[in-house]
């Protein structure tokens, strides 16, 4: 059975283009996979906790050596990792906030980047353990960062490509709706371009 993990991180429940485009892709995926399983994580409506010293201690303590408090602390991380590993397709809504990803998405990444579960260190250095996933990332930004003088400020696509690749996910497609703060015509142009890309990926 096909499975999809849908992650939204925009703090806006209304008017979010990353949510809108991600939802449109999800509808197409469900139409093509009527028996498929969808797990949704809305990191704004139901945020996961940010890292703490206690969490890090639990991460680096072998399971059989964790005390009761550490075992409780690591439950959320284990659940998020399980969801990631179980999915065939991963859809991420990642609007650009201050040139990077929303803090909620960064917190999710901090939970799923787990030594021994999603990556390991071997004789040749780190090795990702999350394989066979198709990842589609929907990015929305007020300015234009794909080219030109502002390209160096894009720490959304560069960061996500790096960290997902580190975990073993190399089949990653970015659909970017940019320049959406430049007026209604710019929004329509960005949506049109993004939907063309979406159609090609969903086909």
C-alpha positions in Angstrom: 0.0 0.0 0.0 1.4 3.4 -1.0 2.0 5.8 1.9 2.5 9.5 2.1 3.8 11.8 4.9 2.5 15.3 4.6 4.2 18.0 6.6 3.0 21.6 6.8 5.1 24.2 8.6 3.5 27.5 7.6 2.2 29.4 10.6 -0.6 30.7 8.4 -3.7 28.5 8.2 -5.3 30.8 5.6 -3.5 32.4 2.6 -0.5 30.1 2.7 0.7 29.2 -0.8 2.9 26.3 0.5 -0.2 24.8 2.2 -2.3 25.4 -0.9 0.1 23.8 -3.3 0.9 20.9 -1.0 -2.8 20.3 -0.6 -3.3 20.3 -4.4 -0.5 17.7 -4.8 -2.0 15.6 -2.0 -5.4 15.6 -3.7 -3.8 14.3 -6.9 -1.9 11.7 -5.0 -5.0 10.4 -3.3 -6.9 10.3 -6.6 -4.1 8.1 -8.0 -3.8 6.1 -4.8 -7.3 5.6 -3.4 -6.2 2.9 -1.0 -3.0 4.8 0.0 -2.3 5.9 3.6 -1.7 9.5 4.5 -0.2 10.8 7.7 -0.4 14.5 8.2 1.8 16.6 10.5 0.8 20.3 10.9 3.8 21.7 12.7 2.1 25.0 13.3 -1.2 23.7 14.7 0.5 20.9 16.6 4.1 21.9 17.1 6.7 19.4 18.2 9.0 20.5 21.0 12.3 22.2 20.3 15.5 20.4 21.3 16.5 20.4 25.0 19.5 19.1 26.8 17.3 16.4 28.2 16.3 15.3 24.7 19.9 15.2 23.5 20.8 13.1 26.5 18.1 10.6 25.6 19.2 10.5 22.0 22.7 9.5 22.8 21.8 7.0 25.5 21.4 3.4 24.4 17.7 2.3 24.6 18.4 -0.3 27.2 20.2 2.2 29.4 17.6 5.0 29.3 15.9 5.9 32.6 12.1 6.3 32.7 12.3 10.1 32.1 14.5 9.6 29.1 12.3 6.9 27.7 9.3 9.3 28.0 11.3 12.2 26.4 12.2 10.3 23.3 8.7 9.0 22.5 7.9 12.0 20.2 11.1 11.6 18.3 10.7 7.9 17.9 7.1 8.4 16.5 8.3 11.0 14.0 11.1 8.8 12.8 8.7 5.9 12.5 6.4 8.0 10.3 9.3 9.1 8.1 10.6 5.6 7.6 7.1 4.2 6.8 6.3 6.7 4.0 7.0 6.2 0.4 6.4 9.8 -0.5 7.1 12.8 1.7 5.5 16.2 1.0 6.9 19.2 2.9 5.4 22.7 2.9 8.3 25.1 3.7 7.7 28.8 3.3 10.7 31.1 3.6 10.9 33.0 6.9 13.8 35.3 7.3 15.7 33.5 4.5 15.3 30.0 6.1 12.8 27.4 7.1 10.2 28.0 9.9 11.4 27.0 13.3 8.7 24.3 13.6 10.2 22.5 10.6 13.7 22.9 12.0 12.4 21.3 15.2 10.9 18.4 13.2 14.3 17.9 11.5 16.1 17.9 14.8 13.8 15.0 15.9 14.2 12.9 12.8 18.0 13.3 12.4 18.9 10.5 14.7 22.2 8.7 14.8 21.6 5.0 14.5 18.1 5.4 13.1 18.2 7.8 10.1 22.0 8.0 9.7 25.1 6.3 11.0 28.8 6.9 11.1 30.9 4.4 9.3 34.6 4.1 8.2 33.9 6.5 5.4 32.0 9.0 7.4 28.3 9.6 7.8 25.8 7.5 5.9 22.1 8.2 5.4 19.7 5.4 6.3 16.5 6.8 4.8 16.3 5.4 1.3 13.7 4.9 -1.4 11.7 8.0 -0.7 10.3 10.5 -3.1 10.3 14.0 -1.5 8.5 17.0 -2.9 9.1 20.4 -1.1 6.7 23.3 -1.7 8.5 26.6 -1.0 6.9 30.1 -1.0 8.8 33.3 -0.7 7.9 36.9 -1.0 11.0 37.8 -3.0 12.9 36.1 -5.8 15.8 34.0 -4.6 16.3 31.4 -7.4 18.6 33.7 -9.3 20.0 37.2 -9.2 21.6 39.1 -6.4 19.3 37.6 -3.7 20.2 34.0 -4.5 22.8 33.9 -1.8 20.0 34.5 0.8 18.1 31.3 0.0 18.8 29.0 3.0 15.6 27.0 2.5 16.3 24.9 -0.6 20.0 24.7 0.1 19.5 23.6 3.7 16.7 21.1 3.0 18.6 19.5 0.1 21.6 19.2 2.4 19.9 17.8 5.4 17.6 15.5 3.5 20.5 14.2 1.5 22.5 13.6 4.7 19.7 11.3 5.9 19.7 9.5 2.5 16.9 11.2 0.7 18.3 12.2 -2.7 15.1 12.1 -4.8 14.0 15.6 -3.8 12.0 18.0 -6.0 11.5 21.7 -5.1 8.4 23.5 -6.3 9.0 27.2 -5.6 6.4 29.9 -5.7 8.5 33.1 -5.4 8.0 36.8 -5.7 4.6 36.5 -4.1 4.9 39.8 -2.2 5.2 41.7 -5.5 1.6 42.0 -6.3 -1.4 40.0 -7.5 0.0 39.4 -11.0 3.2 38.0 -9.5 1.2 35.6 -7.3 -0.8 34.4 -10.3 2.4 33.9 -12.3 4.1 32.0 -9.4 1.0 29.8 -8.9 0.8 29.0 -12.6 4.5 28.0 -12.8 4.3 25.9 -9.6 1.2 24.1 -10.8 2.9 23.2 -14.1 5.7 21.7 -12.1 3.2 20.0 -9.8 1.4 18.4 -12.8 4.7 17.1 -14.2 5.7 15.5 -10.9 2.3 14.1 -10.1 1.9 12.6 -13.6 
